[in-house]
Amino acid sequence: MNSAYARCSARQRCGRNRRTSRGRTVATSSSRMSGTKTIWECNSPDSLLDLSARFCITHLDTFLTSSKAEVDTLHLPTEIGEKLFQMAQEEGVDLDDKFIHIFRHLTRICRASLRESSITDRGIKYLLRHGLRELDIHNCAGLTVQTLHNINRYSDNLQNLCVGNSVQILPDYLQPEGTFSDSESEDGRDGNIYEKQGFIIKAPKLKRLCVRDLFVNRGPMFFDLLLKPLTDLNHLDLSGAFHNQGMGNFGWLLNVSQLVSLTLHNVQDVEDSLKTLCQLKNLHHVDISQCNESRGHFKQPTQFMETLVRSLPKLRSLDISGTNLAGTGGERTNTESVQCDIAGLASRVDNPLEFLGLYKTHNEASGRQHIPARSISGDSCEAQILVAGQRYLDRPTVLENILNDLFHVFRYETCQNLKQALDILLLAMERHNHEKHIQISGSASLYYVVKSESLKRDWNVKVKRKILGTLLNGMLTHREDPTMMRNGCLTLCQFQIPADVLFDYKRLVKILLHIVSEHTSEENNFIQRAGIFLLNSLACQVDGQQKMLVGSLGAMEKMLLIITDKLQQGVCDDVMETAWSTMWNVTDETPVNCERFLNGGGMYLFLKCKDRFPDKADLLRNMMGLLGNVAEVPSLRHKLMTKEFVEQFALLSDSCSDGMLVSHYAARVLALMASDGPQAWTVEQPDRDQVQFRMARAINSWDLRSDMKFRYLSLSTIIMLARVSHTPECQLFAIWTLANLTTVRPETYCKLVVKQGGLGLVEEMLNENSDQVKTSLHQVKEWAGIVRSNVLKWEEQEDKISSRSQLKMFSFKNSQTKMNLRKS
């Protein structure tokens, strides 16, 4: 169909005008530890380096070489190599063995961050041979203890190692003697290879070590063996560490006495660490926070705090979240010279901490007034919650609570710092894509954030794409969860569809097709409705390539299944009507989708819907608009040429449903079928002449000045019908349509008529001496005259506007000349 044909009212009713893993934010592991990542960036164009890297990553065959000589001569600098790895993560490329193998000789890299990767021991060995300085591996289930052996073999330059969740490369036990599965020998009989070799991790230059959720089954000397060889270590994070035989008194920490940062978040028996902690005089940061409420209960909290703080002269940052170390508040210090509501910190009143973690502390400590710290993470106000969000991005259990707290801020209060809140939401959702509760909580808050008009003034195209990309990642991963789908659809409705989502069009179409076909239960009715409205909006106002993409992903078949299901239920609701509207949009000037409609039994469903719901004007309009698209395809028109179909089209040409719209659509289908000539009319009944008579009678009854909200993008099909001299009823339909459009909306359609040769056509039609375009109907010539008159009047008005503009420009230039003369 050359038009979007009378869809304005349908858009309003179906929500098309409503403003309804990719795009990752990548940083080095060191920036992750400092918590400085942000999704906000300027809206400047991508650099040539970024554009080139993105092309290469999405076309990896660029690097494939055909000979060993080429392998030896092609080499990229380290900076380029690291940019390619970073871009691969941003584009959601799996950094698997195949990817790593391509770059094994092509470049050298110093930093590697592997999150959610399917890489195996073999692939990471290729990376380690580069002599890495930083390695971050998180949720890489394909790695085994063999990777630990490879790290030890190639770790001479390694300074930063992070072993995150779901990475099982460290041993979980030590024993004095016996068979070890961790042995590298063929028979595995090396006894305790770690004690024999004197280390678990061999990295002489290692400065930062992070091992999360380490579980040790047995071996009292495990942590001594882990830390003793790491003489340069100054940052240690053992969050979630658990030893089945207990942590002792944490004396093994004295092996790394030069530590400046120590994180023991959610570590068992941390109350027993006080004596050891007090000996680590270089500590600037200590984190002994807890998630487990029972672990967070210290027997002598005030004494513990006071002793710890007084023993560490360089301490600037302390996290006691989830514990009772802040006391009950009743033991506060309140004198003329000292006011402190946390008794254990009274010694820091004159030298406040840079940071104090009080999130979910017992007795609501974060809500107290006199706290000697410049920055506080807590749950008493928005500012504290935002600080907590930035600090605890790598702690999914804590983060889930933070996102719930943020949701209450958005829903029941007025958020003062939307930009930072959006930062936390997106970074949390991006980093924990597989954590369903984080995705649900994050997307619920995201809805409230993105509908803020003040925020919309600040964001740019890049930020919008990060929001949408992160949301789609979560929706794809948790597409079976109805709450996630509802949150996602509501958030998408705050954007301009389809303009804002064209960059990720295919993934969104996949998600929406899943929603409309799988979330069909009664309790999920809203989700299906929202999904199909968004899908309809996606199919509207896009080009043919995208319409073909939607069709190739199974849209036609899924819409037909929805309609079949609604017919069986005997229900004609907005879901059924929008399913027809979606197919109407998807078939517009897209013959392959028209064929899919016919092959899927679409005409049978058309007849069934018309018979079952004869009084549904919106339904009839959408169905006839779709059939107009099908009738535009010459190779498919013969499939419409059946007695049953033609009778229905002829009957609908007399319809008064939805004003004249249904009648107009039916006449259009008949005009296109008749334009192929008498020989193509292969049915005896209804008779061709009889159908043309009914069509002409209907056209002559239409009000020329009625605005039927047509929205033609092209008039080529209408102009083609106007040239069909062998069937004057085709001309009657076409010229009436041109006369109507140029009368009701001259500013839109007169230009289109001129541009596509319509004015020349009516001139020929009105010229008695011309043989190019003939018509036997007086009414056709009368309406052709109206078309010419409308276009000439519009051209005259355009000339006047142009003349006034030129006169103003001339006057401006003349006045400027006079001013310059005066100055001279």
Secondary structure, DSSP 8 states (H G I E B T S, - for coil): --B--S-HHHHHHHTTTS----S-----HHHHHHT---S--------HHHHHHHHHHH-GGGG--SSHHHHHH--B-HHHHHHHHHHHHHTT----HHHHHHTTTTB--SEEEEES----HHHHHHHHTT--SEEEEES-TT--HHHHHHHHHT-TT--EEEE-TT---S-SB--SSS--TT--SSS---SSHHHHHT-SS--TT--EEEE-S-EE-B-TTHHHHHHTT-TT--EEE-TT-EETT--TTSGGGGGGTT-SEEE-TT-TTGGGGHHHHTT-TT-SEEE---SSTTTT--SSHHHHHHHHHHH-TT--EEE-TTSSTT--STT-EE-SS-EESSGGGGGGSSS-EEEEE-TT-GGGGGG-S---EEEEE-SSSHHHHHHHHHHTTT-HHHHHHHHHHHHHHHHHS--S-HHHHHHHHHHHHHHTTT-HHHHHHHHHHHHHHHT-HHHHHH--HHHHHHHHHHHHHHHHHTTT-HHHHHHHHHHHTTS-TTGGGGGGHHHHHHHHHHHHHH--SGGGHHHHHHHHHHHHHHHTT--HHHHHHHHHTTHHHHHHHHHHHHHHHT---HHHHHHHHHHHHHTTT-HHHHHHHHHTTHHHHHHHHHHH-TT-HHHHHHHHHHHHHHHT-GGGGGGG-SHHHHHHHHHHHT--TTTTHHHHHHHHHHHHHHTT-GGG---SSS-HHHHHHHHHHHHHTS-TT------BS--HHHHHHHT-TT-HHHHHHHHHHHHHHHHH-HHHHHHHHHHTTHHHHHHHHH-TT--SS----HHHHHHHHHHHHHHHHHHHHHHHHHHHHHHHHHHHHHHHHHHHHHH-
